[in-house]
Amino acid sequence: MPLPKPPTKRADMLPDDAYTAQAKPARSTKAPQSVSKAKAANEPALSPTLELVSPPAAPAMDAPAPAVVNTPRKSSAKKGKPLAAPVVAERTEPAATPVDNTPAKTPKAKPQVSGTRRVRTSDGPPKLFVLDTNVLLHDPMSLFRFDEHDIYLPMITLEELDGHKKGMTEVARNARQVSRDLDALAADLSNRLQADPAAGIDLAKTGHTEAGGKLYFQTTGLAVELPMGLPQGKADNQILGVVQALRHRHPGRDVVLVSKDINMRIKARALGLPAEDYFNDKTLEDGDLLYTGVLALPSDFWERHGKGMESWQQGGATYYRVSGPMVPAFMVNQFVYLESPGATPWYGKVAEVTGKSAVLRTLKDYAHQKNAVWGVAARNREQNFALNLLMDPECDFVTLTGSAGTGKTLMTLASALSQVLDERRYTEIIVTRVTVPVGEDIGFLPGTEEEKMSPWMGALDDNLEVLARGDTSAGEWGRAATNELVRSKIKIKSMNFMRGRTFLNKFLIIDEAQNLTPKQMKTLITRAGPGTKIVCLGNLAQIDTPYLTEGSSGLTYAVDKFKGWPHSGHVTLARGERSRLADFASEVL
């Protein structure tokens, strides 16, 4: 029997809309709409179905909690039927629910959840979030990431934005972007035909349809009653006073302070005011949920997935087309392994996922000395997986995470030198990293761009020394010539000058990528031209950038967004190979 043909294309990726698509409502609710309202009111069997989809109407700014349903939203004036009184009177009776809430089904399809953390879970009025200045400076798009809830900006927040808009730093750029968005939202307030600013501005008017709430500015003075120990002139205390005054003015709504400042949240909670951190910048709630790129197969994998299995050899590798219950959990370029006592371990990679079947491909064994890359051989399972990604010409974007001493930089540099000097697949190696000091800064550094970056590239020098020491047959002169050749192929660049550049046929290494913000990560990755490979290295447990956590780091952002793409891969290195001292220190310190 001839073997089946090998796959000719990679997996088809689902569009982004498929992940956020909402399930269509049941069609059974159509029948009560076609019957008269009087008849529907006499059918209690239909009331449970309609109660599940009955939406609350958004209240006005100053409306109390009981008056949630507003008659203007239901256009009752056109039909000539006053519905306000029946809604309030019959709100608690299930029989009256179909009569009053059937016309209000249309707004239920409006809310959109665009990957935000806060989803409406109650029938009460929308929350009123008072934003601190640092939230706007941290994420300039935070105005539009609160779903159906409303935003309130105190006047002192606008004053602080004005004070941070000058300069070329990331904070200054964010302040200018927020000012432009606020200007676009408030463009019609100067027109006399515009309604009172106290009524709020629709956040969706500038095209951000995911924002269903309104924006309120502080236009009048508020009665502030803070303890005597808090200085009244400080900006943080003024914002706390605004939150306290809004809670007294709107007792039927939840007024919440949102701030990235931990001390401000502590002061707010000490005063009895609700305060929250800003969570929408986090890709993951917990760093343990990060995609590892490695999946262990159960011991009975071949028994459960071997029915109808196809196998063939191509390009020195063996392919297996399998189908079974684990196929939906596979991702393209994900590594799988099967290790059981008394049996030979099997290592593979998911090459294709199509429908209910997947294609698994065997790996090249870089743990054997004959397959060593520039003298470096894999010492454990994850290092073998990483070298398969680094040496794969079809993989354009690679991310490696792991604790100190797992060999991230050494393996990346060895594979880069092998592909630049031996295979001539790339023209040169470009190394960059974030210049964030661990301790106190030592001041300005003299020299050119590469001379200024050399103190930050100590890890690069250490690994080059290890790679050059492995060649003992060339002698002292040969090693010196090799070092000169290697140095000529490695360029050290600063991230400050990456904007607008395009790298052609380059091997780009981004070291200490855990200190990058998602915006900086996007800036670097989009510099890639044809034939360029980008490798990001980092340890999420060693973040030195202020206001960055494991969930909001640019490295976490890139790993989560690129998983499953046919031309990218990720491996989390689990075991350190530096020394027994370093391994013990990583565990106990």
C-alpha positions in Angstrom: 0.0 0.0 0.0 1.5 3.3 -1.0 2.1 5.8 1.7 -0.1 8.9 1.8 1.2 12.1 0.4 2.8 14.5 2.8 1.0 17.7 3.8 1.3 20.5 1.3 0.2 23.3 3.5 0.3 24.4 7.1 -2.6 24.7 9.5 -5.3 27.2 8.7 -5.5 29.8 11.5 -8.8 30.9 12.9 -9.6 34.6 12.6 -9.6 36.8 15.7 -13.3 37.2 15.4 -13.9 33.4 15.9 -12.5 33.6 19.4 -14.7 36.5 20.6 -17.8 35.6 18.6 -20.9 35.4 20.8 -23.3 32.4 20.5 -26.5 33.3 18.7 -29.6 33.5 20.9 -32.1 30.7 20.8 -34.7 31.2 18.0 -37.5 30.1 20.4 -37.9 33.6 21.6 -39.2 34.7 18.2 -42.6 33.1 18.8 -43.7 35.3 21.7 -42.9 38.4 19.7 -45.4 37.5 17.0 -48.2 37.0 19.5 -50.0 39.9 21.1 -48.6 41.3 24.3 -51.8 40.4 26.1 -51.6 36.8 25.0 -47.9 36.6 26.0 -48.7 37.9 29.4 -51.1 35.0 30.0 -48.4 32.3 29.1 -46.3 31.8 32.2 -44.4 29.0 30.4 -42.5 31.5 28.3 -41.5 33.8 31.1 -38.3 31.8 32.2 -36.9 31.9 28.6 -37.5 35.7 28.3 -36.1 36.4 31.8 -32.7 35.0 30.8 -32.3 37.6 28.0 -34.0 40.6 29.6 -31.5 43.4 29.5 -31.4 46.3 32.0 -31.5 49.8 30.6 -28.6 52.2 31.4 -29.6 54.8 33.9 -28.9 58.5 33.8 -25.9 60.0 35.6 -27.9 60.9 38.8 -30.5 58.2 38.7 -30.8 56.0 41.8 -30.6 52.2 41.6 -34.4 51.4 41.6 -35.1 53.5 38.5 -32.9 51.4 36.2 -35.4 51.2 33.3 -35.8 54.4 31.4 -38.8 54.8 29.1 -36.9 56.8 26.4 -34.8 53.8 25.6 -37.9 51.8 24.6 -39.3 54.4 22.3 -42.8 54.1 23.9 -43.8 57.6 22.8 -44.0 56.3 19.2 -46.5 53.6 20.1 -48.5 55.7 22.5 -48.3 53.3 25.3 -46.9 54.5 28.6 -44.7 51.6 29.8 -43.0 53.4 32.7 -45.6 52.6 35.3 -46.0 48.9 34.5 -42.2 48.3 34.5 -41.7 49.7 38.0 -44.9 48.2 39.4 -44.6 44.7 37.9 -40.8 44.4 38.0 -40.8 41.6 40.6 -43.6 39.5 39.0 -42.4 36.9 36.4 -45.7 37.1 34.5 -45.2 40.8 33.6 -41.6 40.3 32.4 -42.5 39.3 28.8 -44.7 42.3 28.3 -42.2 45.0 29.4 -38.9 43.5 28.3 -39.6 42.1 24.9 -39.1 45.4 23.1 -35.8 45.9 24.9 -34.2 42.8 23.4 -32.4 44.9 20.7 -29.8 46.6 23.1 -28.7 43.1 24.3 -26.8 42.5 21.2 -24.8 45.7 21.5 -22.3 45.1 24.3 -19.0 43.8 22.9 -16.2 42.2 25.0 -13.0 43.2 23.3 -10.6 41.2 25.4 -11.1 43.4 28.5 -11.1 42.1 32.0 -14.3 43.8 33.3 -17.5 42.2 32.0 -20.9 43.2 33.1 -22.2 40.7 35.6 -25.0 42.5 37.4 -28.3 44.2 36.5 -27.4 47.3 38.4 -26.3 50.6 37.0 -22.8 50.9 35.4 -19.9 51.7 37.6 -18.3 55.1 37.7 -14.5 54.8 37.5 -12.4 57.8 38.6 -9.0 57.5 36.8 -5.8 58.6 38.3 -3.2 60.3 36.1 -0.8 57.4 36.2 -3.4 55.1 34.6 -3.6 57.4 31.5 0.2 57.8 31.4 0.6 54.0 31.6 -1.9 53.1 29.0 -3.2 55.9 26.8 -6.0 53.7 25.5 -7.3 53.0 29.0 -10.3 55.4 28.4 -11.9 52.9 26.1 -11.2 49.7 28.0 -13.9 49.7 30.7 -16.7 48.2 28.6 -20.1 49.7 29.5 -18.9 51.6 32.6 -18.5 55.3 32.9 -15.2 57.3 33.3 -14.8 60.4 35.5 -11.8 62.7 35.1 -11.1 65.2 37.9 -9.7 68.6 36.9 -6.5 67.9 38.7 -5.9 64.9 36.4 -6.0 67.2 33.4 -3.6 69.5 35.1 -1.1 66.7 35.7 -1.5 65.5 32.1 -0.5 69.0 31.0 2.6 68.9 33.1 3.8 65.6 31.6 3.3 66.3 27.9 6.8 67.8 27.3 9.7 65.7 26.3 10.6 62.6 24.2 10.1 60.0 26.9 7.4 57.3 26.7 5.4 59.0 29.4 5.4 62.3 27.5 4.2 60.5 24.3 1.4 58.8 26.2 0.4 62.1 27.7 0.2 63.7 24.3 -1.9 60.8 22.9 -4.3 61.0 25.8 -4.7 64.8 25.2 -5.5 64.2 21.6 -8.1 61.6 22.4 -9.7 63.9 25.0 -9.7 66.7 22.4 -11.5 64.5 19.9 -14.1 63.5 22.5 -14.7 67.0 23.7 -14.6 68.7 20.3 -18.4 69.4 20.3 -18.6 70.9 23.8 -17.9 74.4 22.6 -20.9 74.3 20.3 -24.0 75.8 21.8 -26.2 73.1 20.3 -24.3 70.5 22.3 -26.0 69.3 25.5 -24.8 70.1 29.0 -21.3 68.6 29.6 -22.6 67.2 32.9 -24.7 64.8 30.8 -21.5 63.0 29.7 -19.8 62.3 26.4 -20.2 59.0 24.6 -16.8 57.3 24.5 -17.8 55.4 21.3 -18.2 58.6 19.3 -14.6 58.5 18.0 -14.9 55.0 16.6 -14.0 52.9 19.7 -17.2 50.7 19.7 -16.0 48.5 22.5 -16.5 51.4 24.9 -20.2 51.6 25.8 -20.0 54.1 28.7 -19.7 57.9 29.0 -16.9 60.3 29.9 -17.5 62.9 32.6 -15.3 65.9 33.4 -15.3 67.7 36.7 -17.0 71.0 35.8 -18.0 72.1 39.3 -16.5 72.2 42.7 -17.2 69.3 45.1 -17.6 69.4 48.8 -14.5 67.6 50.1 -14.3 66.3 53.6 -10.9 64.6 54.2 -9.1 64.0 57.5 -6.9 66.8 58.8 -3.8 64.7 58.4 -4.0 64.8 54.6 -2.6 68.0 52.9 -5.4 69.5 50.8 -3.1 70.8 48.1 -1.6 67.5 47.1 -2.9 66.1 43.8 -3.5 62.6 45.1 -5.5 63.9 48.1 -7.7 66.0 45.8 -8.5 63.0 43.7 -9.4 61.1 46.9 -11.7 64.0 47.8 -13.4 63.8 44.4 -14.1 60.1 44.9 -15.5 60.7 48.3 -17.8 63.5 47.1 -19.0 61.4 44.1 -20.0 58.6 46.5 -22.2 61.0 48.5 -23.7 62.5 45.3 -24.5 59.1 43.7 -25.4 56.7 46.5 -27.0 54.2 44.0 -23.8 53.7 42.0 -20.4 52.1 42.6 -17.7 54.8 42.5 -14.3 53.2 42.2 -10.8 54.8 42.1 -8.5 53.2 39.5 -4.8 53.9 40.2 -1.4 52.3 39.5 0.0 54.0 42.7 0.0 51.4 45.5 0.2 54.1 48.2 -2.8 55.9 46.8 -4.8 52.8 46.8 -3.8 52.1 50.4 -4.9 55.7 51.5 -8.2 55.2 49.6 -9.0 52.0 51.4 -8.0 53.5 54.7 -10.6 56.1 54.1 -13.2 53.5 53.2 -13.1 54.3 49.5 -13.1 51.4 46.9 -9.9 51.4 44.9 -8.5 49.0 42.2 -5.4 48.5 40.2 -5.6 48.8 36.4 -5.7 45.3 35.0 -6.4 45.7 31.3 -2.7 46.0 30.6 -2.1 42.5 31.8 -2.0 39.8 29.1 -2.4 37.1 31.8 -3.7 37.2 35.3 -1.1 34.7 36.5 2.4 34.0 35.1 1.8 30.3 35.6 -0.8 30.4 32.8 1.8 31.4 30.2 2.1 29.1 27.2 5.2 26.9 27.7 5.5 25.5 24.2 5.9 21.9 25.6 3.2 19.3 26.1 3.7 15.9 27.8 1.8 13.1 26.1 0.0 10.4 28.2 1.4 6.9 28.3 -1.5 5.6 26.3 -1.3 8.2 23.6 -0.5 5.8 20.7 -3.2 3.4 21.8 -5.8 6.2 21.8 -4.6 8.0 18.7 -3.1 5.3 16.6 -6.3 4.2 14.8 -6.0 5.1 11.1 -2.6 6.7 11.7 -0.6 7.5 8.6 3.2 7.8 8.5 5.8 8.8 5.9 9.4 10.1 5.7 10.4 13.4 4.2 13.6 15.5 4.5 15.2 13.2 7.0 12.3 13.3 9.4 9.3 11.0 10.1 5.8 12.4 10.0 2.7 10.9 11.7 -0.9 11.9 10.9 -3.0 11.2 14.0 -6.5 11.9 15.2 -8.0 11.6 18.6 -9.2 13.5 21.7 -5.9 15.4 22.2 -5.8 16.9 18.7 -7.8 20.1 19.7 -5.3 20.9 22.4 -2.3 20.9 20.0 -0.8 24.1 18.6 1.4 24.5 15.6 5.1 24.3 16.5 4.3 23.0 19.9 6.7 20.3 21.2 5.4 17.0 22.5 7.2 14.2 24.2 6.5 10.8 25.5 8.7 9.4 28.3 7.8 6.2 30.1 9.9 3.9 32.3 11.7 1.1 30.4 10.9 2.6 27.0 12.8 4.8 24.6 11.7 8.4 24.8 10.0 10.0 21.8 10.2 13.7 21.0 8.3 15.4 18.3 6.8 18.7 17.1 3.3 19.6 15.9 3.8 20.4 12.2 0.1 20.9 11.2 -3.3 20.9 12.8 -6.2 20.5 10.4 -9.7 19.8 11.6 -9.7 16.7 13.7 -6.2 15.5 12.6 -2.7 16.7 13.4 0.7 15.9 11.9 3.6 15.2 14.3 7.2 15.5 13.1 10.2 13.9 14.7 13.1 16.2 15.9 16.8 16.4 15.2 18.7 15.2 18.2 21.0 18.1 19.1 22.0 16.3 22.4 24.3 14.1 20.3 27.8 15.5 19.8 27.7 14.9 16.1 24.9 17.4 15.8 26.5 20.0 18.1 25.9 23.6 17.0 29.2 25.6 17.0 30.4 23.2 19.6 27.3 23.4 21.8 25.2 20.3 22.4 21.9 20.2 24.3 22.1 18.9 27.8 18.4 18.4 28.5 15.1 18.0 26.8 14.1 21.6 26.6 17.4 22.7 25.3 17.0 20.2 22.5 13.6 21.7 21.7 15.1 25.2 21.7 17.9 24.3 19.3 15.4 22.8 16.9 13.6 26.1 16.9 16.7 28.2 16.6 18.1 26.2 13.7 14.7 26.0 11.8 14.8 28.4 8.8 11.0 28.4 8.6 10.7 29.8 12.1 11.0 33.5 12.0 10.2 34.4 15.6 11.5 32.5 18.6 11.0 33.3 22.3 12.9 31.5 25.0 12.2 32.0 28.7 13.7 30.4 31.8 15.6 31.1 35.0 19.3 32.1 35.2 21.7 29.5 33.8 19.4 27.6 31.5 21.5 28.4 28.5 19.3 30.9 26.6 22.0 33.3 25.4 24.7 30.6 24.8 22.4 28.5 22.5 21.1 31.5 20.7 24.5 32.9 20.0 25.9 29.5 18.9 23.0 29.0 16.5 23.4 32.5 15.2 27.1 32.1 14.5 26.5 28.7 12.8 23.9 30.2 10.5 25.9 33.3 9.7 29.4 32.0 9.3 28.8 28.3 8.3 25.5 28.2 6.5 25.6 31.9 5.4 21.8 32.1 5.9 22.0 35.5 7.5 24.5 38.3 6.8 25.2 39.5 10.4 24.0 39.3 14.0 22.4 42.3 15.7 22.2 42.2 19.5 20.2 44.7 21.5 18.7 44.9 25.0 16.9 47.3 27.4 19.3 49.5 29.4 17.6 49.2 32.7 20.1 49.1 35.6 19.7 46.6 38.5 21.0 49.0 41.1 21.9 52.7 41.0 22.9 54.1 37.7 26.7 54.9 37.2 26.0 58.0 35.0 26.7 58.8 31.4 29.0 56.4 29.3 31.6 57.8 26.9 32.2 56.7 23.3 30.2 55.7 20.3 26.9 53.7 20.3 28.6 50.3 20.6 31.0 51.6 23.2 28.1 52.9 25.3 26.3 49.6 24.9 29.4 47.4 25.8 28.9 47.5 29.6 25.4 46.2 29.1 26.6 43.3 26.9 28.7 41.5 29.5 26.6 38.3 28.9 27.5 38.4 25.2 31.2 38.7 26.0 31.0 35.8 28.4 29.3 33.5 26.0 31.6 34.4 23.2 34.5 33.5 25.4 33.0 30.1 26.0 32.4 29.5 22.3 35.9 30.5 21.4 37.5 28.3 24.1 36.0 25.2 22.6 38.3 25.4 19.5 41.6 24.0 20.7 43.1 22.8 17.4 43.6 26.2 15.9 46.2 27.5 18.4 46.5 30.9 19.9 46.7 32.7 16.5 43.7 30.8 15.1 41.6 31.7 18.1 42.5 35.3 17.8 41.6 35.4 14.1 38.3 33.6 14.9 37.5 36.1 17.6 38.1 39.0 15.1 35.9 37.3 12.5 33.1 36.7 15.0 33.3 40.3 16.3 33.0 41.6 12.8 29.7 39.8 12.3 28.1 41.0 15.6 26.7 44.5 15.8 25.5 45.9 19.1 22.7 48.4 18.7 20.7 50.5 21.1 16.9 50.3 21.2 16.7 54.1 21.3 17.5 54.3 17.6 15.4 51.4 16.2 12.4 53.5 15.1 12.2 53.5 11.3 14.8 50.9 10.6 14.4 47.7 8.5 16.6 44.7 8.9 17.2 42.5 5.9 18.6 38.9 6.3 19.7 39.6 9.9 19.7 37.5 13.0 18.3 39.8 15.7 18.8 38.9 19.3 16.7 40.8 21.9 18.3 40.0 25.3 16.5 40.7 28.6 13.2 41.1 26.8 11.2 40.8 30.0 12.0 44.5 30.6 10.2 45.6 27.4 6.8 47.0 27.4 4.3 45.6 24.8 4.6 48.8 22.8 8.4 48.5 22.7 8.2 44.8 21.8 5.9 45.7 18.8 8.4 48.4 17.7 11.2 45.9 17.6 9.4 43.0 16.0 8.0 45.2 13.2 11.6 46.1 12.2 12.0 42.7 10.6 12.4 42.6 6.8 12.6 39.7 4.4 14.8 36.8 5.6 15.2 38.2 9.2 14.9 36.0 12.3 14.1 37.5 15.7 14.9 35.7 19.0 13.7 37.1 22.3 15.3 36.0 25.5 14.3 36.7 29.0 13.5 35.6 32.6 10.1 36.8 33.8 11.3 36.5 37.4 13.9 39.2 36.9 11.9 42.3 35.8 13.6 45.6 36.6 11.4 48.0 34.7 9.0 49.9 37.1 5.3 49.3 36.7 5.9 46.0 34.7 4.9 42.6 36.1 4.9 39.1 34.7 1.4 39.6 33.3 2.1 43.0 31.6 5.6 42.4 30.3 6.2 42.7 26.6 7.7 39.2 26.5 4.5 37.7 28.0 2.6 39.7 25.4 4.6 38.4 22.5 4.5 34.8 23.7 0.7 34.8 24.1 0.0 36.6 20.8 2.4 34.5 18.6 1.4 31.0 20.0 0.1 28.8 17.2 1.5 30.9 14.4 3.2 28.5 11.9 6.4 30.6 11.7 7.0 31.1 15.4 7.8 29.0 18.4 8.3 29.2 22.2 10.1 27.1 24.8 10.3 27.5 28.5 13.6 26.2 29.7 13.1 24.3 33.0 16.5 23.2 34.2 19.6 25.3 34.8 23.0 24.0 33.4 25.3 26.8 34.6 26.7 25.2 37.8 25.5 23.4 40.9 26.0 26.7 42.9 23.8 28.7 40.5 21.1 25.9 40.4 21.0 25.7 44.2 20.8 29.6 44.5 17.9 29.7 42.1 16.0 27.3 44.2 16.6 28.6 47.7 17.2 32.3 47.3 
